[in-house]
């Protein structure tokens, strides 16, 4: 591997936006460290492109994060995409399980904190870099049955904004990508505890929700801008979604 090769670390890379981002960055010349818990999926992903390398990572486990960081010592890491996250309940706040809130914060918020703390020294060693945190438009406004997720994404936005202030003066860009409605294989299914019927209703009548590839392209574009050009926050939605609560749905035809 050439010393000049740029490494990009993508968390949550075993499916959805993470996997799409790994593919996109690898196709654009980065050596991608595709990191997630499900090594079987990561190995299949890595088999698609020699620029993708699978590494096991559980962002809720400090030891796992530290082990990943140790494997990257001496590598030219210039990109960190903190994408691991998810929504794990669709309950009303008063009916919700606090354990679900703990899991949601641990994966989305603390997971990003662990990854950023462990990998910023690598960016500094490379002399330049960018941190992209994938949040959500749920971080802009609350909605019913989304209490744990919206609260976590609001917190993650605050994390990004704080980090940008604290890294000011260093050659490290900090970018937030905040997608609206994205149809992936797992997100809504996980939110509704595996209920595929409920998950399907989220996208019902929406002719063209965003795809994981759409989000990956927004991430790629932000990363590959000149080093002096920082995208503080990019909100992306399908045309059918004018706002978090305003979605055009086409009625079913008989």
C-alpha positions as CSV (number, residue, x, y, z in Angstrom):
1,X,0.0,0.0,0.0
2,X,1.5,3.4,-1.0
3,X,2.3,5.7,1.8
4,X,0.3,8.4,0.0
5,X,-2.8,6.3,0.0
6,X,-5.6,8.0,1.9
7,X,-7.6,6.0,4.4
8,X,-11.2,6.6,5.0
9,X,-12.9,5.0,8.1
10,X,-16.6,4.3,7.7
11,X,-18.6,3.1,10.7
12,X,-21.8,1.2,10.5
13,X,-20.6,-0.1,7.1
14,X,-22.3,-3.5,7.1
15,X,-25.5,-2.2,5.5
16,X,-27.4,0.8,4.3
17,X,-25.7,4.3,4.1
18,X,-22.5,2.9,5.6
19,X,-22.1,0.2,3.0
20,X,-23.0,2.6,0.2
21,X,-20.5,5.1,1.4
22,X,-17.8,2.5,1.6
23,X,-18.4,1.5,-2.0
24,X,-18.5,5.1,-3.2
25,X,-15.3,6.2,-1.5
26,X,-13.5,3.1,-2.6
27,X,-14.6,3.8,-6.2
28,X,-13.0,7.2,-5.8
29,X,-9.6,6.0,-4.8
30,X,-9.8,5.8,-1.0
31,X,-8.7,2.8,0.9
32,X,-11.8,2.3,3.0
33,X,-11.8,0.7,6.4
34,X,-15.4,-0.7,6.5
35,X,-16.1,-1.0,10.2
36,X,-19.1,-2.7,11.9
37,X,-20.1,-5.6,14.1
38,X,-21.3,-8.0,11.4
39,X,-18.1,-9.3,9.9
40,X,-19.9,-11.7,7.5
41,X,-21.5,-8.7,5.7
42,X,-18.3,-6.7,5.8
43,X,-16.4,-9.5,4.2
44,X,-18.9,-9.7,1.3
45,X,-18.6,-5.9,0.9
46,X,-14.8,-6.1,0.9
47,X,-14.9,-8.8,-1.8
48,X,-16.5,-6.2,-4.2
49,X,-13.5,-3.9,-4.2
50,X,-9.9,-4.4,-3.3
51,X,-9.9,-0.8,-1.8
52,X,-12.3,-2.0,0.9
53,X,-10.9,-3.6,4.1
54,X,-13.2,-5.1,6.7
55,X,-12.6,-4.4,10.4
56,X,-14.8,-5.4,13.3
57,X,-16.1,-2.5,15.4
58,X,-18.8,-2.1,18.1
59,X,-19.1,1.6,18.7
60,X,-20.7,0.9,22.1
61,X,-17.6,-0.9,23.3
62,X,-14.6,1.3,24.2
63,X,-12.2,-1.6,23.9
64,X,-13.5,-2.3,20.4
65,X,-13.0,1.3,19.3
66,X,-9.5,1.4,20.8
67,X,-8.6,-1.8,19.0
68,X,-9.6,-0.3,15.7
69,X,-7.6,2.9,16.3
70,X,-4.5,0.8,17.2
71,X,-4.7,-1.0,13.9
72,X,-4.6,2.3,12.0
73,X,-1.5,3.7,13.7
74,X,0.9,4.8,10.9
75,X,-1.8,4.9,8.3
76,X,-2.6,8.1,6.4
77,X,-6.2,8.4,7.8
78,X,-7.7,11.6,6.3
79,X,-11.5,10.7,6.5
80,X,-13.7,9.5,9.3
81,X,-17.4,8.9,8.6
82,X,-19.3,8.4,11.8
83,X,-22.4,6.7,10.5
84,X,-23.2,4.0,12.9
85,X,-26.6,4.7,14.5
86,X,-30.3,3.8,14.4
87,X,-33.7,4.1,15.9
88,X,-34.8,1.3,18.2
89,X,-38.4,2.0,19.1
90,X,-41.5,3.6,17.7
91,X,-43.3,4.2,21.0
92,X,-45.0,7.2,22.6
93,X,-42.6,8.7,25.2
94,X,-44.9,7.7,28.1
95,X,-45.0,4.1,26.8
96,X,-41.3,3.9,26.0
97,X,-38.7,1.6,27.6
98,X,-35.8,3.6,29.1
99,X,-33.5,0.8,28.0
100,X,-34.3,1.7,24.4
101,X,-33.4,5.3,25.2
102,X,-30.1,4.1,26.6
103,X,-29.3,2.0,23.6
104,X,-30.2,4.8,21.2
105,X,-28.0,7.3,23.0
106,X,-25.1,4.8,23.3
107,X,-25.1,3.9,19.6
108,X,-25.8,7.4,18.1
109,X,-24.3,9.8,20.5
110,X,-21.7,8.1,22.6
111,X,-20.7,5.9,19.7
112,X,-19.8,9.0,17.7
113,X,-17.9,10.5,20.7
114,X,-15.8,7.3,21.1
115,X,-15.0,7.1,17.4
116,X,-14.1,10.8,17.1
117,X,-11.9,10.8,20.2
118,X,-10.0,7.7,19.1
119,X,-9.4,8.8,15.5
120,X,-8.8,12.5,15.7
121,X,-5.1,11.8,16.6
122,X,-4.8,9.9,13.3
123,X,-6.2,12.9,11.4
124,X,-3.7,15.1,13.2
125,X,-0.9,12.8,12.3
126,X,-1.9,12.9,8.6
127,X,-1.8,16.7,8.7
128,X,-5.3,17.2,7.3
129,X,-8.6,15.5,7.4
130,X,-12.4,15.6,7.6
131,X,-14.9,14.2,10.1
132,X,-18.4,13.5,8.6
133,X,-21.2,12.7,11.1
134,X,-24.4,11.3,9.7
135,X,-27.2,12.8,11.7
136,X,-30.8,13.2,10.6
137,X,-33.5,15.8,10.0
138,X,-34.9,14.3,13.2
139,X,-32.2,16.4,14.9
140,X,-34.0,19.6,13.8
141,X,-37.5,18.9,15.0
142,X,-39.3,16.4,17.3
143,X,-42.2,14.2,16.2
144,X,-44.6,11.8,17.9
145,X,-43.3,8.3,18.6
146,X,-39.7,9.4,17.8
147,X,-38.7,10.6,21.3
148,X,-35.5,8.6,21.8
149,X,-34.3,9.0,18.3
150,X,-35.0,12.7,17.9
151,X,-33.4,13.4,21.3
152,X,-30.3,11.5,20.3
153,X,-30.0,13.2,16.9
154,X,-30.4,16.6,18.5
155,X,-27.6,15.6,20.8
156,X,-25.5,14.4,17.9
157,X,-25.9,17.8,16.1
158,X,-24.7,19.5,19.3
159,X,-21.7,17.2,19.3
160,X,-20.8,18.2,15.7
161,X,-21.2,21.9,16.4
162,X,-19.1,21.7,19.5
163,X,-16.4,19.7,17.8
164,X,-16.1,22.2,15.0
165,X,-15.5,25.0,17.5
166,X,-13.0,23.0,19.5
167,X,-11.0,22.0,16.4
168,X,-11.0,25.6,14.9
169,X,-7.5,26.5,13.9
170,X,-6.6,22.9,13.0
171,X,-6.7,21.5,9.4
172,X,-9.6,19.3,10.2
173,X,-13.0,19.9,8.6
174,X,-16.2,18.9,10.5
175,X,-19.3,18.2,8.5
176,X,-22.9,17.1,9.3
177,X,-25.0,15.3,6.7
178,X,-28.6,15.3,7.8
179,X,-30.8,13.1,5.6
180,X,-34.6,13.1,5.7
181,X,-36.6,10.1,4.5
182,X,-34.2,7.4,3.3
183,X,-35.4,4.0,2.4
184,X,-32.9,1.3,3.4
185,X,-33.4,-2.4,4.2
186,X,-33.0,-2.1,7.9
187,X,-33.7,1.3,9.5
188,X,-37.5,1.3,9.8
189,X,-37.5,-2.5,10.4
190,X,-35.2,-2.0,13.4
191,X,-37.3,0.9,14.7
192,X,-40.4,-1.3,14.7
193,X,-38.7,-4.4,16.2
194,X,-38.7,-6.4,13.0
195,X,-42.3,-5.6,12.0
196,X,-41.9,-5.3,8.2
197,X,-45.6,-4.3,7.8
198,X,-45.2,-1.2,10.0
199,X,-41.8,-0.4,8.5
200,X,-43.3,-0.4,5.0
201,X,-46.0,2.1,6.0
202,X,-43.3,4.7,6.7
203,X,-42.6,4.8,2.9
204,X,-46.1,4.0,1.7
205,X,-47.1,6.2,-1.3
206,X,-43.8,8.0,-1.5
207,X,-42.7,7.5,-5.1
208,X,-39.0,8.2,-4.6
209,X,-37.6,8.4,-1.1
210,X,-33.8,8.9,-0.9
211,X,-31.6,5.9,-1.2
212,X,-28.4,4.9,0.6
213,X,-26.5,5.7,-2.6
214,X,-28.0,9.3,-2.6
215,X,-26.7,9.9,0.9
216,X,-23.3,8.4,0.0
217,X,-23.0,10.8,-2.9
218,X,-23.6,13.8,-0.6
219,X,-20.9,12.4,1.8
220,X,-18.5,11.9,-1.1
221,X,-19.0,15.4,-2.5
222,X,-18.5,17.0,0.9
223,X,-15.3,15.0,1.5
224,X,-13.8,15.6,-1.9
225,X,-14.1,19.4,-1.8
226,X,-10.9,21.5,-1.5
227,X,-9.4,21.4,2.0
228,X,-10.4,25.0,2.7
229,X,-14.1,24.4,1.9
230,X,-16.1,23.0,4.8
231,X,-19.8,22.0,4.6
232,X,-21.0,22.8,8.1
233,X,-24.3,21.0,7.6
234,X,-26.1,19.6,4.6
235,X,-29.8,18.8,4.8
236,X,-31.0,16.4,2.1
237,X,-34.5,15.1,1.5
238,X,-36.5,13.5,-1.3
239,X,-38.6,16.0,-3.3
240,X,-41.8,14.4,-1.8
241,X,-40.7,15.5,1.7
242,X,-41.0,19.3,2.1
243,X,-40.5,19.1,5.8
244,X,-40.3,16.4,8.5
245,X,-44.1,16.4,8.9
246,X,-45.0,17.2,5.2
247,X,-44.7,14.3,2.9
248,X,-46.5,13.9,-0.4
249,X,-48.0,10.4,-0.8
250,X,-49.6,9.0,-3.8
251,X,-52.9,7.1,-3.2
252,X,-53.0,3.4,-4.0
253,X,-54.8,2.6,-7.2
254,X,-57.3,-0.2,-7.3
